[in-house]
């Protein structure tokens, strides 16, 4: 599980597009035969995906 820490609202106002993507964008959600999870301290949520291809996970 990937863990992302919270960012200061004061700092986020000055982030570039590249920095915003680094902090908040999940580049790839689905990976073959894996369960992938991202926990975000920002909203205290877990986002995830499972992609069984060759068998059960």
C-alpha positions as MATLAB code, in Angstrom:
seq = 'XXXXXXXXXXXXXXXXXXXXXXXXXXXXXXXXXXXXXXXXXXXXXXXXXXXXXXXXX';
ca = [
       0.000    0.000    0.000;
       1.304    3.394   -0.982;
       0.832    6.055    1.709;
       0.500    9.732    0.863;
       0.883   12.348    3.568;
      -1.120   15.537    3.843;
       0.041   18.758    2.207;
      -0.328   22.184    3.744;
      -3.153   24.189    2.118;
      -0.869   27.207    2.269;
       1.827   25.377    0.292;
      -0.548   23.826   -2.253;
      -1.552   27.284   -3.480;
       1.965   27.679   -4.862;
       2.417   24.216   -6.426;
       3.097   23.969  -10.132;
       1.069   21.605  -12.280;
       3.928   19.106  -12.123;
       4.057   19.261   -8.327;
       0.262   18.882   -8.048;
       0.468   15.737  -10.176;
       3.289   14.362   -8.013;
       1.308   14.929   -4.831;
      -2.242   13.967   -5.837;
      -2.445   12.080   -9.153;
      -2.460    8.279   -9.123;
      -0.647    7.492  -12.374;
      -1.649    3.861  -12.755;
      -4.450    2.137  -10.872;
      -4.616   -1.335  -12.426;
      -1.697   -3.798  -12.432;
      -2.115   -7.351  -13.733;
      -2.502   -9.937  -10.963;
      -2.101   -7.377   -8.172;
      -4.182   -5.539   -5.629;
      -2.991   -1.925   -5.468;
      -4.002    0.500   -2.716;
      -3.227    4.155   -2.041;
      -3.978    5.590    1.401;
      -4.326    9.356    1.562;
      -3.968   11.256    4.829;
      -5.685   14.213    3.143;
      -9.193   12.737    3.223;
      -8.297    9.582    5.152;
      -9.396    7.426    2.235;
      -8.083    4.288    0.585;
      -8.341    4.068   -3.185;
      -7.605    0.766   -4.821;
      -8.042   -1.678   -7.637;
      -7.711   -5.397   -8.230;
      -7.004   -6.958  -11.613;
      -7.052  -10.761  -11.602;
      -5.763  -12.047  -14.941;
      -4.101  -15.436  -14.420;
      -5.998  -16.463  -11.290;
      -7.600  -15.314   -8.090;
      -6.068  -12.652   -5.917;
];
